[in-house]
Amino acid sequence: MAKRWVIPDIHGCAKTLVGLFDYMIRPSKHDRLYFLGDYIDRGPSSKEVIDFLMQLQKDDYEVRFIMGNHEDYLIKAYEEELQLKSFLGFRKANKKKKEWFAFGGKETMESFGVKKLADFPEKYIEWMRKLEYYIELDEFYLVHAGFNFRKENPFEDKNSMLWVRDYNIRPEKVRNKRIIHGHMPVSHEFIDMNIKNNKMWFIDLDNGCYMNDREGFGNLIALELNSMEYTVQYNLDF
């Protein structure tokens, strides 16, 4: 039986991602790989992460990619940069770029070797624009952050899928399926409890891969959905 791996926030930690693949999960091309977003920012090698994921597609792996709020930040900052016009020789400030830089955008720019946001390689922006907002499986919904259950139809609110942090799950609105997400770093102990407790309607897999200086954090997790067993790769980038 083909395995089904779910991998959360990588945040520019390319060596850690490669270590997870090459030494831990070793997926075949018959396995299915689901990524929960936030591939860029904070870590040192965002370009290498995206290149690795693109290569998986080229090599015909069964892969699907979800949009994270950090990809959304970059796309919007890039689009705003292209739209800005100068006035009397002065260029207006890109507010979205300033916000993005505060959350790791500077490291991403350095990884791609560009100093001006307008020069960011278009092919990577286009790849990010095509990312999915959620994935429905037989028994799970995969999403980066979560859903807005205050809406009659939570699938209409794409912004919440990228950004929401605190929400009360209404199981009937997601066909009584468990939600698997990343976005909000939680401890290794909490992740273990999430996975093993079938009564919980969500599983948060984000262990803060880049947070290697905090006890209980700093790992990249991969959850195999058939067995509900998970693999842990400690950070190799810092």
C-alpha positions in Angstrom: 0.0 0.0 0.0 1.3 3.5 -0.9 2.2 5.6 2.1 0.7 9.0 2.6 3.1 11.5 4.2 2.0 15.0 5.6 4.9 17.4 6.1 4.3 20.8 7.8 6.2 24.2 7.9 9.7 23.9 6.5 10.7 27.6 6.8 13.8 27.6 4.6 15.5 24.6 6.3 16.6 22.8 3.2 19.2 20.5 4.8 16.6 19.4 7.3 14.1 18.6 4.5 16.6 16.6 2.6 17.6 14.7 5.7 14.0 13.9 6.4 13.6 12.5 2.8 16.9 10.7 2.4 17.4 9.2 5.8 14.0 9.1 7.5 10.9 8.6 5.3 12.6 7.6 2.0 9.4 7.9 -0.1 8.9 6.0 -3.3 7.2 7.5 -6.3 4.1 5.4 -5.4 3.7 7.3 -2.1 1.8 10.4 -1.7 3.3 13.6 -0.3 1.3 16.4 1.1 3.0 19.7 2.2 1.2 22.1 4.5 2.8 25.4 3.4 5.3 27.9 4.8 8.2 26.7 2.7 10.1 30.0 2.9 11.3 32.6 5.5 13.2 32.4 8.8 15.6 29.6 7.8 18.7 30.2 5.6 17.8 28.3 2.4 14.3 29.1 1.1 15.4 28.9 -2.5 16.8 25.4 -2.0 13.6 24.3 -0.4 11.5 25.4 -3.3 13.9 24.0 -5.8 13.7 20.6 -4.0 9.9 20.7 -4.1 9.8 21.7 -7.7 12.2 18.8 -8.5 9.8 16.4 -6.8 7.2 17.5 -9.3 9.6 17.2 -12.3 10.6 13.7 -11.1 6.9 12.6 -11.1 6.4 12.1 -7.4 2.8 12.2 -6.1 2.9 15.6 -4.5 0.4 18.3 -3.5 1.3 21.6 -2.0 -0.8 23.9 0.2 -0.3 27.7 0.4 1.1 29.1 3.7 0.8 32.6 5.0 4.5 33.2 4.3 4.0 32.4 0.6 1.0 34.7 0.6 3.1 37.4 2.2 5.7 37.2 -0.5 3.2 37.2 -3.3 1.4 40.3 -2.0 4.6 42.1 -1.2 5.9 41.4 -4.7 2.7 42.5 -6.4 2.6 45.7 -4.3 6.2 46.4 -5.2 5.4 46.2 -9.0 2.4 48.5 -8.6 4.2 51.2 -6.6 4.9 54.5 -8.4 7.3 57.3 -7.5 6.1 60.8 -6.7 8.5 63.7 -7.3 11.4 61.3 -7.5 10.4 59.5 -4.2 9.1 56.0 -4.2 6.3 55.1 -1.9 7.0 52.6 0.9 5.9 49.0 0.4 4.1 48.3 3.6 3.5 44.7 2.8 7.2 44.2 2.2 8.1 45.8 5.6 5.7 43.4 7.3 7.1 40.4 5.4 10.7 41.3 6.3 9.7 41.3 9.9 8.7 37.6 9.6 11.7 36.3 7.7 11.5 37.8 4.3 15.0 39.2 4.5 16.4 35.7 4.8 14.4 34.6 1.8 15.7 37.5 -0.3 19.3 36.6 0.6 18.6 32.9 -0.2 17.4 33.9 -3.7 20.3 36.4 -4.1 18.1 39.4 -4.9 18.3 42.8 -3.4 15.2 44.3 -5.0 11.9 42.7 -4.5 10.9 43.6 -8.1 13.7 41.4 -9.3 12.4 38.3 -7.5 12.4 35.4 -10.0 8.9 35.3 -11.6 8.8 31.5 -11.9 8.9 31.1 -8.2 6.1 33.6 -7.7 4.0 31.7 -10.3 4.7 28.4 -8.5 3.4 29.9 -5.3 0.3 31.4 -6.9 -0.8 27.9 -7.9 -0.6 26.4 -4.4 -3.8 24.9 -3.0 -5.6 26.3 0.0 -6.8 23.0 1.4 -6.9 19.3 0.5 -9.8 17.0 1.3 -9.0 13.3 1.9 -11.3 10.5 2.9 -10.9 11.0 6.6 -9.0 14.3 6.9 -8.8 17.9 5.7 -5.4 19.3 5.2 -4.9 23.0 5.6 -2.1 25.4 6.6 -3.7 27.1 9.5 -7.4 26.2 9.9 -10.9 27.2 9.0 -13.4 29.9 10.0 -16.2 28.0 11.6 -18.2 31.2 12.3 -19.1 31.2 8.6 -21.8 29.0 7.3 -19.4 27.7 4.7 -15.9 27.7 6.2 -14.4 26.9 2.8 -15.2 30.4 1.5 -12.7 32.1 3.8 -9.3 31.6 2.3 -7.7 34.2 4.6 -8.5 32.1 7.6 -7.0 29.0 6.0 -3.7 30.9 6.0 -3.8 32.9 9.2 -6.3 31.7 11.8 -4.9 30.6 15.1 -7.7 30.2 17.6 -11.0 28.6 16.5 -13.6 26.3 17.7 -14.2 23.4 15.4 -17.7 22.5 14.3 -17.2 18.9 13.0 -20.4 18.9 11.1 -19.1 21.7 8.9 -16.1 19.6 7.8 -18.0 16.3 7.3 -16.8 15.1 10.7 -13.2 14.8 9.4 -10.1 15.6 11.5 -8.2 18.7 10.5 -4.4 18.4 10.0 -2.5 21.7 9.9 0.7 23.6 10.7 1.1 27.3 11.1 1.3 27.5 14.9 4.4 25.8 16.5 3.6 23.4 19.3 5.8 21.1 21.4 6.8 17.6 20.4 4.9 16.3 23.4 1.7 18.1 22.2 2.1 16.8 18.7 2.4 13.2 20.0 -0.8 13.7 22.1 -2.6 15.2 19.1 -1.9 12.3 16.9 -2.7 9.6 19.5 -5.9 11.1 20.8 -8.6 10.2 18.3 -11.1 12.4 20.2 -9.3 15.5 19.2 -10.7 17.0 15.9 -7.3 18.5 14.9 -3.7 17.6 14.6 -1.1 20.4 14.7 2.2 19.1 13.1 4.2 22.3 13.3 7.1 21.8 15.7 8.8 25.0 14.8 11.6 23.5 12.6 13.7 26.7 12.9 13.3 27.0 16.7 16.2 24.8 17.6 17.1 26.9 20.7 13.8 26.0 22.4 13.3 22.7 24.3 10.7 20.5 22.7 10.9 22.3 19.4 13.1 22.6 16.4 12.2 19.4 14.4 10.6 18.7 11.1 7.7 16.2 11.5 6.3 13.8 8.8 3.0 12.0 9.6 2.1 8.8 7.8 -1.7 8.7 7.5 -2.2 5.0 7.0 -0.4 4.0 10.2 -0.8 7.3 12.0 2.9 7.0 13.0 5.2 10.0 12.7 8.9 10.6 12.0 11.0 13.3 13.5 14.0 14.9 11.8 16.0 17.3 14.0 17.2 20.6 12.5 20.3 20.3 10.3 20.4 23.9 9.2 21.4 25.7 12.4 
